[in-house]
Amino acid sequence: MAELRVLTFPDRRLRRKAKPVAVAGERLRRLADDMLETMYASKGVGLAAIQVNVAERVLVMDVSEERDTPRCYVNPEIVSSEGEVVSEEGCLSVPEFTAEVPRAERVKVRAYTAEMEPVEEELEGLASICIQHEIDHLDGKLFIDYLSPLKRRMLRKRLEKAERTGKPAALQL
């Protein structure tokens, strides 16, 4: 397994739409394993392939407290949702930043495993929020897109300044 480089905002590659995966195999299993290693090393709970510069519809997540329940979803789609919850989100691709984001409280997801076996699950709580966040990545959308244009401009300026100065850009909106 290998730790992969996570793209960070405002990298334009994060805006690409991921392509469906057609074939299972060693390459897909290795990608999922490398993504999990990257996610755990970065202290994240989810990671989409697009964040590691792979434009395929693959995401991994582990929302367990023990960090011992890794999941891989290939070609995931939300088939139904209900309720609404607003929670604070962060993202490995938008480091040092969190914001309140509205999401569905519960979702039903249809996907495949890394071995291309079909699965259908109902998720709620952090699992529901996480999978919605990661599917957004696969569609070229970031959680900051839920913010007002003014807040997005503020974030972009703060991150650009942090990159120039080498100082953290911690910000909560």
N, C-alpha and C positions, 0 to 999 in steps of 0.2 A: 504494500500500500504506500501511497505517497500523498503528502500534503500539497494541495493545489493553491495557486494564487487567486485570491478573491478580487474581482474587479470592484472599484469604488466609484461612486458618483463624483463627478459628472461624466464618467466614461460612457460614450455613446453606445458601446456594445451592450450595455445593460438594457437598451431600448429595443433590441431585436426581439422578434417573436420566434420562439422555439418551434422546431419542426417535430412532428410525431415520430416516435421510434417504431420501426417496423419489425426488427429482428432482435431476439434475445441472443445471448452468447457471452463469451468470456470478456469481451470489450465492455459490454454493458455492466456486468457484475463488477469489473475492476473500477469502472467509473463510479458506481454506487459506493464501493468500498473507499475509494479515494475521497469522494465527497463527504462521507461520514467522518473519515479521519480529519478532514479539513474543518468540518463543522464542530467536532469535539475540541480540536486544538484551538479554535477561535472562540470557544465558549458560547456557540450559538445553539438554537433549538431546531433550526431548519436551514436548508440550503437548496437553491435551485441551480440546475446545471448551467443556466445562462450566466450565473454569478461567477462561474469558473471558466467562462469563455467557451462553453460547449452549448451550441444552439439546438439542443434536443429537449423534449418534454420529459425531463427526469427531475425528481426532487427527493430529498431525504429529510427526515425529521426524527427527533427524539425529545418528547416533552415530559418524559418520566423524571421524577425527582432523583432517582438513582442513576440516570443516564445509561440505562441498560436495556432500552427497548427501541432499538433503531428500526426505522421503517423506510422503505423505498417505494415510491409511487412512479410508475411509468405511464405517460399519456393520461394524467389525471384530469377529471372533469367534475365539476359540481353539478349534480343533477337536481338537487333541491336544497332550499335553505329556509330557515324560519327564525324569527326573532331578530333583535338587534342588540349589540353590546358595543360600548365604546371603551377601548382599553389603550394603554400606553404601549407603543411598539417601538422597537429599534431594529436595526438591520446591519448585517456584516458589511454590506455595500455602502452604507451611509454611517460610518463610524462616529462614535461620540455624540449621537443625536437620537432623541426620542420625541414622539408626538402622539397625541390622542387620535385614534383612527376608529371610525365606525365599521363594524363587521357584522355578518350574520352570527347569531348566537349558536346555531346548530346547522350543520351541513350534511348532506348525503353525497358521498364521493364514489365515483366509479373510476377504476384504474387497473393497472397491471402491476405485478411484482417484477423484480429484476429478471425472473425466469419467464416472464410474460404469461403468468397465470392470472386470470381475471379476479378482481376483488371489488367488493362494494361494502362501504362502511358508513356508519353514521358517527359523526364526530361532534363534540361539544367542548366548551371551555377553551383552554389553551390550544388543544389539538385543532379545533375548528378555526381559530384565529390564525394559527401557524400555517395550515394548509392553504387558506385563502391568500395569505401574504405570499407564499411561495408560488402559487398558481399565477398570481399577479405578475411575479417576475417572469414566468414563462410566457406571459402575454406582453412583455415589454413595459410593464407598469411598476412603479416604485411606490412605497407607502407614502412618500412625500407628495405624490400626486393628489392625495386627498387633502392637502393643505391649500390655503389661499395662495394666489400668485405672489402676494407680498411676502408671505412667510417663506415661500420657495426661493425668492430672490435673496432674502436675508440669509438663508441657509447656504446658498451657492457662494455668496460673498464671504461668509464666515469660513467655509471650507477652502476657498481659494486663498484667503489670508493665512489659514493654518498651514497650507501647503508651502506658501512662500516663506513663512517664518519658522516652520518646524514646531510650532506650539499647538497643543490640542485645541480642537474646535468644539468642545462640549457645549451643547445647546439644547434646551428643552422648549418646545413651542406648544 
